[in-house]
Amino acid sequence: MLWWALMLLLLVSLVWLAGNNQGYVLIVRTPYRVQISFNFLLILFVLGFFALHYCLRALHFVRNIPASKRGKQKVLRLKAANAALLEGMQALMDGDEKKAEVAAKLAHDLIQHPDLETLVQKLAANKTTDS
């Protein structure tokens, strides 16, 4: 509530100052003379600031489109890999080793992580010792 009251007070004081301001800005550049209201100059500065701000934000957004697309693809690939792993674990619990191995290979292809190779080798070594 205090924030709204402060904004209202600021707005009222800004309108009062702009209404009582009779100043002008004179820009002289031989052979030209430009005379504009001081309030209009302030409005031009504020609008220019916002235009520059939003143009830079748009440029930043456009430059980050490829990175966000790669990130989204990575997230989708990891979700698919997790689903494949869960399917493989379910198949392993059901006793279907072929289906579990296919699901594990699919998850391996989807994840593409270097540490995964060592994990797969360790699991393969444990599988041969158990058999």
Residue frames as qw, qx, qy, qz and C-alpha x, y, z in Angstrom:
[[0.000, 0.888, 0.460, 0.000, 0.00, 0.00, 0.00],
 [0.322, -0.778, 0.113, 0.528, 2.89, 2.33, 0.82],
 [0.425, -0.085, 0.597, 0.675, 4.43, 1.65, -2.59],
 [0.191, 0.643, 0.639, 0.376, 1.21, 2.68, -4.37],
 [0.177, -0.931, -0.241, 0.207, 0.96, 5.85, -2.29],
 [0.420, -0.560, 0.330, 0.633, 4.57, 6.72, -3.10],
 [0.357, 0.200, 0.667, 0.622, 3.98, 6.16, -6.84],
 [0.050, 0.825, 0.540, 0.157, 0.83, 8.33, -6.72],
 [0.296, -0.867, -0.025, 0.401, 2.73, 11.10, -4.94],
 [0.436, -0.302, 0.505, 0.681, 5.54, 10.90, -7.48],
 [0.278, 0.464, 0.685, 0.487, 3.09, 11.03, -10.39],
 [0.066, -0.917, -0.392, 0.035, 1.20, 14.02, -8.95],
 [0.349, -0.761, 0.162, 0.523, 4.44, 15.92, -8.30],
 [0.435, -0.045, 0.614, 0.657, 5.72, 15.12, -11.81],
 [0.177, 0.682, 0.615, 0.354, 2.49, 16.38, -13.41],
 [0.204, -0.929, -0.211, 0.226, 2.60, 19.53, -11.25],
 [0.419, -0.554, 0.348, 0.629, 6.24, 20.24, -12.18],
 [0.366, 0.193, 0.672, 0.615, 5.57, 19.62, -15.88],
 [0.070, 0.811, 0.557, 0.166, 2.49, 21.88, -15.80],
 [0.231, -0.940, -0.058, 0.246, 4.35, 24.76, -14.16],
 [0.584, -0.302, 0.403, 0.636, 7.46, 24.50, -16.32],
 [0.431, 0.864, 0.125, -0.227, 7.70, 27.27, -18.91],
 [0.337, -0.622, 0.548, 0.446, 11.28, 26.45, -19.91],
 [0.816, 0.567, 0.019, -0.111, 12.50, 25.68, -23.39],
 [0.686, -0.319, 0.445, 0.479, 15.64, 24.35, -25.00],
 [0.449, 0.850, -0.118, -0.250, 17.28, 26.27, -27.82],
 [0.780, -0.124, 0.450, 0.417, 19.65, 24.32, -30.03],
 [0.307, 0.884, -0.154, -0.318, 21.69, 26.54, -32.33],
 [0.683, -0.099, 0.565, 0.452, 23.63, 25.00, -35.17],
 [0.177, 0.635, -0.208, -0.723, 24.45, 27.52, -37.84],
 [0.144, -0.177, -0.141, -0.963, 22.36, 28.14, -39.98],
 [0.515, -0.430, -0.668, -0.322, 19.60, 26.32, -38.02],
 [0.183, -0.257, 0.546, -0.776, 17.84, 27.14, -34.75],
 [0.528, -0.315, -0.754, -0.233, 15.61, 24.58, -33.03],
 [0.233, -0.278, 0.472, -0.803, 13.49, 25.58, -30.07],
 [0.586, -0.277, -0.722, -0.243, 11.55, 22.89, -28.20],
 [0.606, -0.657, 0.044, -0.447, 9.80, 22.65, -24.86],
 [0.055, -0.513, 0.798, -0.312, 11.86, 21.34, -21.96],
 [0.720, -0.029, 0.547, -0.426, 9.05, 18.90, -21.12],
 [0.853, 0.471, -0.082, -0.208, 9.11, 17.59, -24.69],
 [0.363, 0.639, -0.660, 0.154, 12.88, 17.11, -24.45],
 [0.376, -0.333, 0.767, -0.398, 12.46, 15.13, -21.23],
 [0.849, 0.211, 0.325, -0.360, 9.80, 12.96, -22.88],
 [0.706, 0.610, -0.352, -0.076, 12.12, 12.37, -25.85],
 [0.058, 0.569, -0.778, 0.262, 14.93, 11.31, -23.48],
 [0.598, -0.126, 0.674, -0.416, 12.68, 8.87, -21.61],
 [0.862, 0.399, 0.137, -0.281, 11.25, 7.39, -24.82],
 [0.509, 0.678, -0.530, 0.019, 14.75, 7.14, -26.30],
 [0.217, -0.458, 0.805, -0.308, 15.97, 5.31, -23.21],
 [0.744, 0.078, 0.559, -0.356, 13.11, 2.81, -23.37],
 [0.783, 0.574, -0.124, -0.206, 13.55, 2.33, -27.13],
 [0.298, 0.644, -0.694, 0.125, 17.27, 1.63, -26.68],
 [0.433, -0.304, 0.759, -0.379, 16.59, -0.67, -23.73],
 [0.815, 0.219, 0.432, -0.318, 14.04, -2.80, -25.57],
 [0.675, 0.651, -0.326, -0.118, 16.11, -2.90, -28.76],
 [0.091, 0.570, -0.791, 0.204, 19.06, -4.24, -26.75],
 [0.602, -0.102, 0.689, -0.391, 16.79, -6.78, -25.02],
 [0.844, 0.443, 0.102, -0.285, 15.47, -7.94, -28.39],
 [0.477, 0.677, -0.560, 0.017, 19.02, -8.25, -29.71],
 [0.223, -0.420, 0.821, -0.315, 20.03, -10.27, -26.62],
 [0.768, 0.124, 0.490, -0.392, 16.99, -12.53, -27.10],
 [0.785, 0.571, -0.146, -0.191, 17.77, -13.13, -30.77],
 [0.267, 0.647, -0.702, 0.128, 21.42, -13.89, -30.00],
 [0.330, -0.285, 0.822, -0.366, 20.40, -16.47, -27.36],
 [0.837, 0.183, -0.013, -0.516, 17.91, -18.39, -29.53],
 [0.705, 0.345, -0.619, -0.032, 20.46, -21.03, -30.65],
 [0.105, 0.290, -0.807, 0.504, 21.65, -21.65, -27.08],
 [0.562, -0.027, 0.468, -0.682, 18.12, -21.98, -25.74],
 [0.842, 0.260, -0.250, -0.402, 17.24, -24.35, -28.58],
 [0.519, 0.343, -0.760, 0.186, 20.28, -26.51, -27.79],
 [0.166, -0.206, 0.718, -0.644, 19.32, -26.49, -24.12],
 [0.741, 0.081, 0.192, -0.639, 15.77, -27.52, -24.90],
 [0.798, 0.313, -0.479, -0.191, 16.98, -30.34, -27.15],
 [0.273, 0.334, -0.813, 0.390, 19.33, -31.51, -24.41],
 [0.436, -0.101, 0.569, -0.690, 16.50, -31.55, -21.86],
 [0.839, 0.199, -0.056, -0.504, 14.26, -33.51, -24.23],
 [0.652, 0.372, -0.660, 0.028, 17.07, -35.98, -24.94],
 [0.030, 0.271, -0.799, 0.537, 17.67, -36.49, -21.21],
 [0.649, 0.003, 0.352, -0.674, 13.95, -37.03, -20.59],
 [0.855, 0.283, -0.308, -0.307, 13.88, -39.66, -23.33],
 [0.443, 0.380, -0.766, 0.269, 17.00, -41.27, -21.86],
 [0.289, -0.199, 0.675, -0.649, 15.41, -41.37, -18.40],
 [0.812, 0.126, 0.101, -0.561, 12.30, -42.98, -19.87],
 [0.756, 0.364, -0.539, -0.075, 14.47, -45.56, -21.64],
 [0.160, 0.353, -0.798, 0.461, 16.35, -46.28, -18.41],
 [0.541, -0.081, 0.505, -0.668, 13.11, -46.74, -16.51],
 [0.867, 0.250, -0.156, -0.402, 11.83, -49.05, -19.23],
 [0.572, 0.415, -0.693, 0.142, 15.08, -51.00, -19.07],
 [0.119, -0.274, 0.758, -0.579, 14.90, -51.34, -15.30],
 [0.739, 0.052, 0.273, -0.614, 11.28, -52.50, -15.56],
 [0.833, 0.341, -0.382, -0.208, 12.25, -55.06, -18.22],
 [0.326, 0.407, -0.782, 0.341, 15.15, -56.22, -16.04],
 [0.405, -0.161, 0.634, -0.639, 12.81, -56.66, -13.09],
 [0.844, 0.207, 0.076, -0.489, 10.46, -58.66, -15.34],
 [0.737, -0.219, 0.612, 0.184, 13.39, -60.84, -16.40],
 [0.702, 0.662, 0.230, 0.128, 13.54, -59.69, -20.04],
 [0.551, -0.527, 0.235, 0.602, 17.28, -59.12, -20.43],
 [0.453, 0.307, 0.513, 0.661, 17.16, -58.46, -24.19],
 [0.010, -0.859, -0.386, -0.336, 14.64, -55.66, -23.82],
 [0.487, -0.828, -0.029, 0.278, 16.60, -54.24, -20.90],
 [0.599, -0.229, 0.353, 0.681, 19.81, -54.24, -22.94],
 [0.295, 0.555, 0.487, 0.606, 18.12, -52.51, -25.89],
 [0.216, -0.928, -0.273, -0.134, 16.68, -49.85, -23.57],
 [0.591, -0.658, 0.113, 0.453, 20.08, -49.35, -21.91],
 [0.533, 0.068, 0.424, 0.729, 21.77, -48.91, -25.30],
 [0.097, 0.762, 0.438, 0.467, 19.10, -46.39, -26.33],
 [0.402, -0.901, -0.125, 0.101, 19.59, -44.46, -23.10],
 [0.650, -0.372, 0.257, 0.611, 23.36, -44.57, -23.63],
 [0.406, 0.369, 0.453, 0.703, 22.98, -43.12, -27.13],
 [0.092, -0.865, -0.371, -0.325, 20.66, -40.40, -25.87],
 [0.524, -0.811, -0.062, 0.252, 22.74, -39.31, -22.88],
 [0.653, 0.597, -0.108, 0.454, 26.16, -39.16, -24.62],
 [0.384, -0.878, 0.244, -0.151, 28.16, -38.56, -21.44],
 [0.465, 0.571, -0.660, 0.147, 31.86, -39.54, -21.17],
 [0.272, -0.362, 0.764, -0.460, 31.56, -40.96, -17.65],
 [0.853, 0.086, 0.164, -0.488, 28.80, -43.23, -18.86],
 [0.711, 0.441, -0.545, -0.055, 31.31, -45.36, -20.78],
 [0.132, 0.364, -0.818, 0.425, 33.13, -46.33, -17.58],
 [0.576, -0.068, 0.501, -0.643, 29.81, -47.07, -15.88],
 [0.869, 0.280, -0.146, -0.381, 28.71, -49.33, -18.74],
 [0.542, 0.438, -0.703, 0.142, 32.06, -51.16, -18.64],
 [0.160, -0.274, 0.762, -0.564, 31.72, -51.70, -14.88],
 [0.745, 0.081, 0.301, -0.590, 28.18, -52.99, -15.32],
 [0.811, 0.383, -0.392, -0.206, 29.29, -55.31, -18.11],
 [0.289, 0.411, -0.801, 0.326, 32.12, -56.62, -15.90],
 [0.416, -0.132, 0.649, -0.624, 29.64, -57.24, -13.06],
 [0.827, 0.224, -0.003, -0.516, 27.29, -59.01, -15.47],
 [0.689, 0.397, -0.606, -0.027, 30.01, -61.40, -16.64],
 [0.071, 0.313, -0.818, 0.477, 31.05, -62.21, -13.07],
 [0.594, -0.016, 0.450, -0.666, 27.44, -62.86, -12.06],
 [0.818, 0.292, -0.241, -0.433, 26.80, -65.26, -14.99]]
